[in-house]
């Protein structure tokens, strides 16, 4: 289901504006696609984001999920537990040598789309 509060692009990456998601007659989605010339072309899609005129098209709607970047430090312990920390200093301070000795502290750069893995 297409949601006006989310961001969409076409399957081939063009910018899309969604004007309405409650249209009648089966063409629930009304909006426009920004063409290479910079002009906006009016278009309609089925409620699943598929362009009205074809079974699969470069103009179908694809949700653009926000990307997140984050650096974490992973404490790896002999008992196979792994605990993530936002700062190296935090990772160095917050591990228990007596309970589960740490065998590594690994810096990991994360770059992921919101919702990945869910």
N, C-alpha and C positions, 0 to 999 in steps of 0.2 A: 504494500500500500504506500502510495506517495504521500509525503507529509510536507506541507508548505513551510514548516519551520526548519527543514533540512536543506542542504545545498546539493544540487544536482548538476551534472554535465551530461553531454551526449556520450554515447558509447565511444565516439571518436575524439572526445575531449573538448568539444565546443561548450561555451558558457550557455546556461539556460536560466530563464526567468519563469517562475511558476506563478500564475495569476489566480488560479482557482483549482480546487481539488474536488469540487462537488457539482461538476457539470452534469447535464442530463443526457439521456439517450445513449448511454454506454461510453460516451467520450468524456470521462470524468475529469481529466486533467487538461487545463488550458494554459498556454504560456507562449514563450518565444525562444528561438534559438539565435544566438549571435553568429552571423555568417562571417566569412573571412574578410569581406568588404567592410565589416563593422556595423552593418545594418542588421536589425532584428527582424526575423521572419516568424510570423504567427504560426503556431502548431498546436495539435491536439494529440493526446495519448490516451490509451486505455488506463484503467486504474492501476494496473501493474507496471506502468511506465513504458509499455510497448507502443511505438508509433502506430497510429491508426492505419496507415496505408500499406503496411507490410508485416510479414511474420517475424523478421529480425532485421533491424536497420542500424546504421551508424548513428541515427538520430534517436534511438531508444534512450530512456533516462537511466543514468547510473548515479547512485548516491556517492557524494564526495565526503568521505569520513575524515574528520580532523586528524592530523598527525601529531604525535607527541615525541619529543626527544628527552632523554633522561640518562644521567650517568649514575650507576649504582656500584657499590663495592660488595662483593659476595664473600662472606666468611664461609669457607668450606671446612667442615669438621671431620675427624676420623670416624665418627658414628654415622657418616653419610648425610648429616643435616647440612643445609645451606641456608644462610640467613642474609638478606639484603639490607644494606644501609645506604643512606643518601651521601654520607661523607666518609672519607678514609679514616679520619680521626675517630669518628663514631664506631666504625668497624674495628679499629684497633682497641678501643676502650671497652666495647660491649661484647666481649667473648669470654667464656668461662674456661680457663685452662684446666681446671680440676675435673669438670664434668665431661666436656667433650673438647679435647685439644684441637686447635685450629691447625690445619695443614696447608692452607693457602688463603690468600686474600686477593681476589681477582677483580680488576676494574672492568666493567662492562658498559659499553655505550649502547643504549636502547634507542631504536627508531621504529615506531609502530603506529598503525592506524587505530583509532579508537574502535574498540570492539573486537580486535584481533584475538583469536583464541577462545572467544566466549561461545 
